[in-house]
Amino acid sequence: MTPTSGLAGVDLNSLRPGSMIDVETKSRHYHIECLGGDKIRVSGHPELCPEPVPAHLLGLIARGTHLKFLLNDRRPVTTSRVVRLHVDQPVDPPKAASVKSSPSVN
C-alpha cells in the first residue's frame, strides 16, 4: 500500500479498488475500503456499521465537510465534519521480467 496523508479531499474515482481510507470525523473514526466507482465497505459506527458493511459513497470525502453514504442501498448516513483523511492505495504488482532466451552455442 502507498500511503497519502494530509489530504484536503479525495474522490473515489481517483482511487483504485482496494484502496483504504481512514476518515476521522469530530466524533468517530471510519475505515473505508474502495470497491470501485462509488461502492465502498465502511465500518466505524458502533451501531450502524461496527463491522465492514456495503455502502455507496454520496459525493466526495473532504476535510470540513460531512461524510455521506448510503448503507445497504437504503439507509442514508451523514457524519459529523471530517477533520482528517489518510489514504492507502494498493501498490501495483511488479511487472514480470521478460525472459529472453540466449542463443544456443553448438
C-alpha positions in Angstrom: 0.0 0.0 0.0 1.2 3.5 -0.8 0.1 6.0 2.0 -1.1 9.5 1.4 -1.7 11.8 4.4 -2.8 15.3 5.0 -5.3 15.4 2.1 -7.9 18.1 1.8 -10.2 15.8 0.0 -10.5 12.6 -2.1 -12.6 11.5 -5.0 -13.2 7.7 -5.2 -12.9 7.8 -8.9 -9.2 8.8 -8.5 -8.6 5.7 -6.4 -8.0 2.1 -7.3 -10.3 -0.7 -5.9 -8.6 -2.0 -2.8 -7.6 1.5 -1.6 -8.2 2.1 2.1 -9.3 5.4 3.5 -9.2 6.3 7.2 -11.6 9.2 7.9 -11.6 10.9 11.3 -14.7 13.0 12.0 -15.3 15.1 15.0 -17.0 12.2 16.8 -15.8 8.9 15.1 -13.1 7.2 13.1 -14.3 5.4 9.9 -12.4 2.8 7.9 -13.5 2.7 4.2 -12.4 0.2 1.5 -12.9 1.3 -2.1 -14.6 -1.4 -4.2 -14.8 0.6 -7.4 -16.9 3.5 -8.5 -19.0 4.8 -5.6 -19.1 1.4 -3.9 -17.4 1.1 -0.6 -17.2 -1.1 2.5 -17.4 1.0 5.7 -17.0 0.5 9.4 -16.6 2.7 12.4 -20.0 3.5 13.8 -20.8 1.3 16.8 -24.5 0.8 15.9 -24.8 1.3 12.1 -21.5 -0.3 10.9 -19.4 -1.8 13.7 -18.1 -4.3 11.2 -17.4 -3.5 7.4 -20.7 -3.3 5.5 -21.5 -2.5 1.9 -22.4 1.1 1.1 -22.4 3.8 -1.6 -20.5 7.0 -1.1 -22.6 10.1 -1.8 -20.3 12.9 -3.0 -16.6 13.5 -2.1 -14.8 13.0 1.1 -13.2 16.3 2.2 -12.0 17.9 5.4 -14.6 20.3 6.8 -17.5 18.5 5.1 -19.8 15.7 6.3 -19.1 12.2 5.1 -22.3 10.9 3.5 -23.0 7.3 2.4 -25.9 5.0 1.8 -25.9 1.8 3.8 -27.2 -1.3 2.2 -28.8 0.7 -0.6 -31.5 2.1 1.7 -30.2 3.9 4.8 -28.6 7.4 4.4 -25.9 8.3 6.9 -24.4 11.8 7.4 -21.5 12.0 9.8 -20.1 14.9 11.8 -17.5 17.0 10.0 -14.4 15.3 8.6 -11.2 16.5 10.4 -8.6 14.2 8.9 -8.1 11.8 6.0 -5.5 9.2 5.2 -5.4 7.1 2.1 -3.5 3.8 1.4 -3.5 2.8 -2.2 -2.5 -0.7 -3.3 0.9 -1.0 -4.9 0.9 -2.3 -8.5 2.5 -5.7 -8.6 5.9 -5.7 -10.2 5.8 -6.5 -13.9 7.3 -9.9 -14.7 10.7 -9.5 -16.3 10.6 -10.9 -19.8 12.9 -13.9 -20.1 15.0 -13.7 -23.2 16.3 -17.0 -24.5 20.0 -16.9 -25.2 21.2 -18.2 -28.5 22.4 -21.8 -28.2 26.0 -22.5 -28.8 26.7 -25.5 -30.9 
